[in-house]
Amino acid sequence: AREFQNLGLKRVAILDVDYHHGDGTQGIFWSDPTVLTCSIHMDPRYDYPHYSGFKEENVLVDGIYSNLNIPLPPKTVWSLTAEKDYHAEKDEDAEKDKDAEKDKDAE
């Protein structure tokens, strides 16, 4: 962010999108209104790090966001591939359940 500001940008945004909250980045730029840190991640009430990344940590400095957390609920699908894998896994589980029922009935 600082490198871009050194090139003349007045306001910079850092977007962190992954499963865990970007707590280090949040800590560095917490009260700096020239850098917006935005983290999209799993809700920390349900998974690590449990101590940061809550939506209540959104910070306004002089009416401008410097920190924005967007925690996602459990079972959020992160990509189209993940969604296909999730449904394929569910289909496999359903097939296994059917096979187990058939085996049970055959006994």
N, C-alpha and C positions, 0 to 999 in steps of 0.2 A: 504494500500500500504506500509506504513512504517513497519507494522508488518512483511510482507513478506521480506522486505529489511533487517530487523533485523535478519531474518532467513538465510540471506546470498545471496538473489537474488539481482543482481546489477541493473536490469531494470524491472519495473513492469508496466503492462497495466491495466487500469480500463475501462471496456466497459459498457456504460450506454445506454440501449435500451428501450426507452418508448416514450410516446407522447411528453413530455416536455423536454427541454434541461437541462442537468446537470450543471447548472451554478455555483452551490456551489463547486462542485468537480473541475470544470475548474478553478475557482478562487484560490483554494488552491494550485493546482499544475501547475499553468499557465506557469511559466518559469523554471520548474524543468525538466532537460533532463533525469533524472532517472525514471520519471513516465510519461507514455503516457496516457492521458485521451482521450477517444474516445466516442463521444455521437452521437447516431443515433436517430433522433427526427423529429417532424413536423417543417417545415420551419417557423422560427419566423417572417417572413414577413406576415404570414397568421394567426398566433395564438400565445398565451402567451408563453414565456415571452416578446416577441417583442424587447427586448434590448440585447439579447445574443443568441449565438448558430448559428451565421452566418458562412458560409463556409470561409469567409474572415478572420475569427478569428483563422484559423489554424496557429500554431506557430512552427517554426523551431528554435532550439537552437543548435548551433554548427553542423548544418546539420542533426539533429535528431529531429523528431517531438516530441513535448511535449504536444500538443493539436491538436485534429482532430475532427472537426464537420462535420457531414454528415446530413444536413437537407433534409427531404423528401418532395416531392410536395404534395399539397392537394389531397385528395381521394386515398392516398396510402393505400393499403390493408395490414393490420398488421399481419394477420394470415389466415390460411386456413378456420378456423371457421368463422372469420370475413367476408371472401369472400363469403362463403356459405350464411351467414346471409344477406349480402348486396344483393346478387342475389335473395334470397327469398323475401326480402322486395320489390325489384323492381317488381318481379312477382306479389306480392300482390297488389301493386299500379296499375299495368296494369289491373289486374282483377277488381279492384274497378272502374277504368276508364271505362272498358267495361260495367260493371253493371250500372254505371251512364248513359252511352250512351243509353243502353237498356231502362232504366226508362224514359229518356228524349223522346225517340222515341215512347214509349207507351202512353205518354200524348198527 
